[in-house]
Amino acid sequence: QCNLTGWWKNDLGSKMHVATVDQEGIFTGEYITAVSSTQKPIEPSPLIGSQHLDKDGQCTFGFTVNWKKFSDSTAVFVGQCFAEDNGKEVLQTSWLLREKVDSLPNDWKATR
């Protein structure tokens, strides 16, 4: 069974902490990114998400990170948890980052 609760680290050194996952699959925590294009110091950012509580243990999930403490952007992540043969849990994710732009004509460059 995949359990998202706890600390996770990605290949770039970013860290995520999921505090608890409730009975409906809703969770909260914080994300500490290791990469940023802002000149401000990086600070832990709040996250909120949900996961499917599948019996096979390889659940899908998604969460939003609000970078409000050092940026005006927001990121969303979607992924799936996989349990390897040795019992190690691995999260595979994709993400989108939405940056604030100054006008509607510049909307095309706001999402990465």
C-alpha positions in Angstrom: 0.0 0.0 0.0 1.4 3.4 -1.0 1.5 5.9 1.8 2.2 9.5 0.8 2.7 10.6 4.5 6.3 11.6 5.2 9.2 13.2 3.4 10.0 12.7 -0.3 13.0 14.0 -2.3 13.3 14.3 -6.1 16.3 14.0 -8.4 16.9 17.8 -8.3 17.0 17.9 -4.5 13.5 19.4 -3.9 11.7 18.0 -0.8 8.1 17.5 0.0 6.5 16.7 3.3 3.0 15.3 3.5 1.7 15.7 7.0 -1.3 13.4 6.9 -3.7 11.8 4.5 -7.2 11.6 5.7 -9.8 8.9 5.1 -11.0 10.7 1.9 -7.4 10.9 0.5 -7.0 14.7 1.2 -3.6 15.8 2.3 -1.6 18.9 3.3 2.1 19.6 3.7 4.9 21.7 2.4 7.2 21.8 -0.6 10.8 23.0 -0.5 12.0 23.6 -4.0 15.7 23.3 -4.8 15.3 25.2 -8.1 13.9 28.7 -8.7 14.2 31.5 -11.1 13.4 34.2 -8.4 16.2 36.2 -6.7 14.4 35.9 -3.4 15.4 33.3 -0.8 13.5 30.0 -1.2 11.2 29.2 1.7 8.9 26.2 2.4 5.6 26.5 0.5 2.2 25.1 1.5 0.7 22.3 -0.5 -2.7 20.7 -0.6 -3.8 17.6 -2.6 -5.7 14.5 -2.9 -5.1 10.9 -3.8 -7.0 7.8 -4.7 -6.9 5.2 -1.9 -6.6 2.2 -4.3 -6.3 -1.2 -2.7 -3.5 -2.2 -5.1 -1.3 0.5 -3.5 -0.3 2.2 -6.8 -2.5 5.3 -6.3 -2.7 8.4 -8.5 -2.6 11.8 -6.8 -2.4 15.5 -7.4 -1.5 18.6 -5.4 -1.1 22.3 -5.7 1.8 24.4 -4.4 1.4 28.1 -3.7 4.9 29.7 -3.8 3.4 32.8 -2.0 6.3 33.3 0.3 8.9 34.1 -2.4 7.1 34.1 -5.8 3.7 35.0 -7.4 3.5 31.7 -9.2 1.6 28.5 -8.5 2.4 24.9 -9.5 0.3 21.8 -9.9 1.6 18.2 -9.8 0.0 15.0 -10.8 1.5 11.6 -10.4 1.3 8.0 -9.4 2.9 6.0 -6.6 4.6 2.8 -7.5 5.8 0.1 -5.0 8.9 -1.6 -6.3 9.7 -5.3 -5.8 12.0 -4.4 -2.8 9.1 -2.5 -1.1 10.5 1.0 -1.8 7.8 3.5 -2.8 8.5 5.8 -5.8 6.5 8.8 -7.0 6.4 9.6 -10.7 5.0 13.1 -11.3 4.4 15.7 -14.0 4.0 19.3 -13.3 2.9 22.7 -14.6 4.0 26.1 -13.3 1.8 29.1 -13.8 3.6 32.5 -13.6 1.9 35.8 -13.2 2.0 37.9 -16.4 1.1 41.6 -16.7 -1.6 41.3 -19.4 -3.9 39.0 -21.4 -1.7 39.3 -24.6 1.2 37.9 -22.6 -0.8 34.9 -21.4 0.9 32.6 -23.9 4.2 32.7 -21.9 2.7 32.2 -18.4 2.6 28.4 -18.2 5.7 26.1 -18.2 
